[in-house]
């Protein structure tokens, strides 16, 4: 009798896992992305946000700012060994930002976006014979509205 109860539990658990596996993509599809952030204004009129830099990611990955208003983005490295950098250099953006973010430290960049559009934020660090951080997925979007 005990073995049968364990078997029922085992199959019920597997069925729940299967159901959750099938439903999870639906939940994800309809959820707002936690990786997309409309950068809020502080009381002094500056749009400020903190972006975490991890091994091969930026979090959040999509920042939305208002063109014509000052922006301060603090890039905080949560790695303790691997250095990163932050590059926003699309000529259409009229920004030429290239800042180093040492491992375990933070760097704040200040700028005033002037041109609406979506532009890449990325890290181009690379070890010889390996893909760059950008090629491994360390890229985000700066959307200026």
Secondary structure by P-SEA (a helix, b strand, c coil): caaaaaaaaaaaaaaaaaaaaaaaaaaaaacccccccccccccccbbbbbbbbccccccccbbbbbccbbbbbbbbbccccccccccccccccccbbbbbbcccbbbbbbbbbccbbbbbbbbcccccccccccccccbbbbccc
